[in-house]
Amino acid sequence: SIVNRVWHHHFGRGLVDSPNDFGRMGGTPSHPELLDWLAVRFRDGGGSFKALHRLIVTSAVYRQSTRHHPDHATVDAGNALLWRMNRLRLDAESVRDAILQITGTLDSAMGGPSVMQFHFVDPDPNRTPTVDYARFDVDSPAARRRSVYRYIFRSLADPFMDCLDCADASQLTPVRNTSVTALQAMAMFNDRFIVRYSEHAAAKVKGAGDTAAQVDAVCELALGRLPREAERARYAAYAARHGMANLCRLILNSNEFMFLD
């Protein structure tokens, strides 16, 4: 079961596509021998998740391209047999943490109390409190903790995280919904967190040199590669007209940043 869950998080779907149900009402394994082999290896390896992750992400199946093949799609349109890699959007927590990492502001400290990334309007402990996420200081130390340390109310979702399909804390969610909506694009352009940390990203690359050098630095940070010549020219022109912070916002909204491809 746990091996299947790890596989699910790397591929967007488990070898059994019902992670919470391995019974008669659940799905059947697409690769039963592989699931058994991974489970035995995990057990005999001392239950090391790090070793399991390494094994999966260095495998040939994980390193496949997401390129479409019409002939293969005719036989297996849902890609259950993994003839290509699934294109995956970063989940809400990964988007937020990646932005903090890019700007060099991520607090990677392990453990400790959860952080309240909201402003208490009515903290009466005897009733459901009233909180205001918009009044939270996105530059505070609490804003820079990893998303796993967020204090979560089951009935009061963070609008930004909710927009990016963060799981409803009041529901059992073995598989998250993944959507691509105009509202997400608006949040990724206009949310206070995005605006402020785009400014931090621009400040981080300011010392790289001229505009072209700053464009190179931003692309390396956010996309893990240098821009192509045509991209560099377009990005530099955009930054000259709208500012480097706005270019950073643009790049954070790109498919290449938001998706594992």
N, C-alpha and C positions, 0 to 999 in steps of 0.2 A: 504493500500500500504506500509506504513512504517513498520507495523508489519511483513508483508511478507518479507521485506528486512532484518530485524533483524533475522528472522528465516533462511533466505538464508545464512547469514554469519555464523550462528552456525551449520548449517547442510550441507552446500555446495550446497543446492538447496532450493528454496522457496516452500511453499505450492502451490503457482502458480509459475511455472518454467520460467516465462517471467516477471521479476520484473518491467521492464519499460512499460509493455503492459498488462493492465487488460481488454482490449477491446475484440472485436470479433476475432481479429487476434492473440490474446495472448493465453496462455495456460489456461486450466481449473484447478480449485483447486483440489488437491488430497484429501484434508480434509476440505470441505467448512464450516462445522459446527465449527471445531476447529479455522479456520481463523476468522470467525465471532465472536466467543467467545473471542479470544485474542484481536481483535480490540475493542470490547465493554469494556473489562477489562482495556485496555490501555487508552481508552478515559475517562472512569469513574474514573480511578486512577490518573487523573491529567496529563496524558501524560508522566509519569515517565519512562524513558528508563532504569534506573537502576533497577527498579522493574520488568520491562519486561525481562531484561536479567536474573535476579535472578530466575524468574518464569520458564524460559525455561531451564536454565542449571541445575536446581534442579529437573526437571521433570524425570519421569521414562524413557521416550523415548530418552532423551538426554544421560542418563546414561547407555544405553544399550551397550553391547559388539559389536565390529565390526566382530565378528566371523561369518563365512559363514555357511549357512544351505542349503544343496542341495535341500531339499523338498520345502523350501520357495522360493528359487531362481527359481525353475521351474514355480511357479505361478507368481512371481513378480521379474524378473531378474534385473530390474532397481532400485529396492528398493524404489519405489514411495510410498509404504504404510508403510515404515519405520519399517520393521521387524528386522532390525539391525541398528546400528549407522554407518554412512558413515565414511570411512577413509579419513581424510582431511590433505593435506599438508599445512604447515604454509605458509602464503603469504610472499612476499618479505620483506615488512615492519616489519612483526612479527619476521622473521628470524633475521633481523638486530637488532631489539630492544631486542630480547631475548638474543642475544650474549652480547650486552652491559650490560644487567641486570645481566647475569651470572658472568661477570667480575667485577661487582660493579662499572662500569664507566658510567652508563646511567644517563644523565641529565634529571630529571623528571620535571623540571620547566615548568609551564604552561604559554602559551601565548608568546608574544614577536615576534620579526621579524623572518622571515625565514632565514635559514642558507645556504650558497652557498658551497656545498660539491664538489667543482671543482676549477680548476685554470683558471682564465681568460687569454687567449692568445691574443685575440683581442676584447676588450670590447666596440667597437664602437657602440653607441646606435642607429645609423642610419641603421644598417644592422644586420642580424643574427650573433651573436658573435661566435667566435671560443673558445671552452673551452677544457680543458684537465683534465679528471677525474683522470688520473694516477698520476698527480702531486699534488693532494690534500693531505694534511697532515692528515693521519688517526688518529693521536694522538692529534689533535687540539681540543679545546673545541667545535668547530662547528661539529666535527665528532660524538660527544656524545649526541647531541640533539635527541629527538625522531624523528622517520622517518616522522611523520606527518608535521614536521616543515622544511622539505627539500625544497629548492628553486628548482623549476622544470621548465625546458624549454620544451615546447611542441614538439619541433623538434630535441632536443638533449638529448637522453635518457642516463641515467647512465648505463653503460654496466653491472655492477654487478646486479643491481636491475632488469634490463631488462632481464637478463639471468634467473632470478627467477620468471619470468612472471608478473612483475610489470606492471600495466595497462599503455597503451600508452596514454600520456596526451593530445594528439591531437585527440583522438577518444572518443566518448561516449561509456562507457563500463559498462553496467549493470551487466554483469557476466564475470568474468575474465577467461581466459584460464588457465588451470593447466596442466603442462607437467612434465615429469620426463626424463631428458636427461643426456647424458654423459657430455655435456658442463656444466651443473649445478654442477655435481660432481667435475669437474676440477676447477670451480670457488670457490666452497666451500673448496677446498684443497689449492688453489694457489693464490686467490685474496689477495692483500696486507692487506685489512681489516681483513680477516680471519686469516692470518698468525700473524698479530700483536696482535689481541685480543686473539688468542690462547696462545700467550706468556703472556698476562695479566692474563688469567685464570690460567696458570701454576704458575705465581707469587702469585696469590691470595691464592692458596692451599698449597704453599710451607711450611707454618708454621704449617700445620696439623700434621706433624710427618714424619714417614718413607714413603717409596713409596706406600705401601699398604694403609696407611691412606690417602695419597694424592689422590690415585685412588678413595677411598670411597668419599672423599670430592668433586671431580670432578663429579662423577656420581650423587651425591645428588644435586649439583648445576644445572647440565645440564638435568638430566633425572628425578629428583625428587625421586630417590630411591637409595638404596645401591646396589652395584653389587653382583651378585651371586658368590659363591666360585670359580667356573670355570672361570667366567668373571674376577674376581679380579686377579687370577693368570695370565691369558693371558694379561690383561691390564698392570699389573706390569712388566711382562717380556718385553712387547713392550716399556714401558716407560724407562726401564733400558737400552734398546738397542738404542732407538731413541730419548729419552728425553720426559719430561712431556708435553712440549708445543705441540709436534707432537701427543701425545696421545689425548690431548684436541682437536686438529684438527680432529682426527679420530672420536671422540665421537660426535662432531658437525656435522659430515657427516652421522651419524647413522640414520636409519629410525625412531628410537624411539625419536630422537630429532626433526627431520624434519616433522614428521607426528603426528597428533592427532589420537590416536588409542584406 
